[in-house]
Amino acid sequence: MIMVDSRKYIGAAFGLSVSVPPPQDPDWPGYYGDPGAVINRFVFDEASNFLFEGGSLVLGHRWQGTGERWDESGVLAHLMRRSREFRSFRPAMADPTTGKVPPAIVNLLAWPDLPPPESEEEPWRLIQEGILEIRQVRPEGVDPAYLDRADSRDAARALLETPAGEYLRIRSLTAMRRQLADLADFRICLGGDFGKASRRLPGVIEEALLACRGGTKPLYISGAFGGAAKALADCLLQRELKPGVEEMFFTPEPIVELMSGLSAEYPAVDEFEGPSTRDGWNALEWFQGVSLDKLAERSGLSTDQYINLLATPNIERAMAWVAGGVEKVLRPGSKS
Amino acid sequence: MTRPPLFKVYFVYHGPDLPDIRRHQAEVEKAFEWVRQDRSVSDLDEVPDVWERVRFKSIPDKATWEAEECMDAFPIPTLFVVMVTDAMASDPGMREVLDSIATLMPKPPESATCDLLAFSFSSLALGKLPPLFSKRQVGLEANLGESRIAPHKLGLIALHRARPLLGAKLKPKDLKIFISHAKSDGIFLAISLKESIEKVPELDPWYDASDIGNGSDWISGILDAASSCIFLAVRTNAYEQRKICREEFMTALLHGVPIVVVDALMEPISDSSPLPYSCVPNVRVPDGNTYRILRVMLREHLRVLLMQAMALELLPPGFSTRVWPRLPSPAAVKRACSAGKAENYWLVPKALCYDAEFLELRDRLATGELAISLEHLETFRPLPVIS
């Protein structure tokens, strides 16, 4: 009997910060065509591979897609079916002390988004089987009774139209991303749009910030798909950013006002929850001060390799660096 | 995902000639097409296919040619199929296109990643072009009645010419088509296939009665050919009952050569078989169209070569890899390992693996003496080396 399990990522939790970037310049060497279709396919392939190799995923994904019901043709639905298939042929990885099997996919939702109701058969079956965990994350220090008022989509919509609701949604997103950072052992940032007008920071940038903040977990950023991750890569490489791109690292003025107005009533946990402004703390300066050597070291790569990861316009090559770095972190003595 | 092509086919013709050459164009395009498996399934359920990365492009005029990427920038294997006509030879714009194609042809052609397949309706037209076009003309019988180069033959020749471009290390015998059959009931189809192959210029069959010399050891001759040629099994009722046929098939499996099965069973229901027919492409020809078999055969070989090219794309220098058309059996693993020199990576297409078997085999290889890493081709990610 062979006493070996050669799956590469057993027990490792991966956080993927990926969203569709703005359209690219067709003359850019990394131009890859229709961003929506490409990103969907890419996320599915890479995430399937992590699951196949024994890893788990930590996501902050809207289970409804663009509609009201469970998005059965969405990436999350496909990934869950995939993780169900992969479970059948290897012993489950139960925790030795509790005997509990960790879920293959943890999906966090920011208040007021609600987990799927029991009437949504497919996700509920997977939740019962322990493959999926979906839960809502709420901001700290806020009266639960107030947050409980968003118990339906209509009630949530109504609350979000109030300044407090809008502010608490921003805080919830940050709290969710904070938990995503805590739960994931590895974070991979790709693509990413400029974010909505009501954002604190674009999702990909905020997730990278919170993952980087702890100073211990591997963080892989690739500019290959362009968007926010490319801006982040350029910032880490101390390249000059275009004025429009630079705005990604700052909170829009109306949101700064909103956050300042309500911060006394609902105080932020620390500066990483506050607005990013030109005259105060800001994400741009923070990232410019990050040491590439340290980032590379904790990601299992040399500094040269990390610079290659940041700069390459070839996504396959970027993912090869990620795979090599992850392997090095998980198995420090490995060849690569 | 839109990734750079692994192979390019340019179909060059004179725009106004399109009504005459439309069928040739369709056949060449069909030879290299990517057939999506099932359009009713979601995009995410589709299995990645190397044929997605073959680019077919028609060049009807100078403007289209000039809009193409610079050939020097991407050393991607490329085949030019040029339909030469009198009108084309007299058109100054097209002459410029043809001259620039001629300058792209490397010398000697054997070591090239670029080839030219000229097809002419007129020897006068060919005479007006650089001599290279006459040298790479598909055959002199181009206009002669039944044996002329009909569109379907042009498609096959294009597929054949693509093989050395993708497989630089291929020897002439690796390109031959081994016809494995039972003499008792498969000889008729086997002879028909042999003749069909011989009628296509440049294609070469391996047929026991013609290719084994007098007085030589015929069993070792057969098994030697089965281990290197591409393998065509004519599955008749007697096929798997013949020991030598089973051995031929197993030898081809052990060596990981491309295999295609021609299903020539008389009954609609077949018994369980000792041979794993379902792990290779199967073709039926109820209409007797043997060219369909040849197209599937050449495409299967090209699929393996495209997979190899895909692996090489990511492989860092100093590492070696071997692509298997399907998950190797324990016997194939043992044979490959007993040879002593092993590659760093073995790659298999994800779509053709059952995950549990794949992982078990990977465990065995990882703990074996040669420490080979078994990977899925589509997710193969070796750490790149900085040059």
Interface residues (C-beta under 8 A of the other chain):
Chain A: I2 V4 D5 S6 R7 Y32 G33 A37 V38 N40 R41 F42 F44 D45 E46 N49 F52 S73 V75 H78 E85 F86 S88 F89 R90 D304 Q305 N308 I315 E316 R317 M319 A320 W321 V322 A323 G324 G325 E327 S336
Chain B: M1 T2 R3 S42 D43 L44 D45 P48 E313 L314 D355 A356 L359 E360 R362 D363 R364 A366 T367 H376 E378 T379 R381 P382 L383 P384 I386
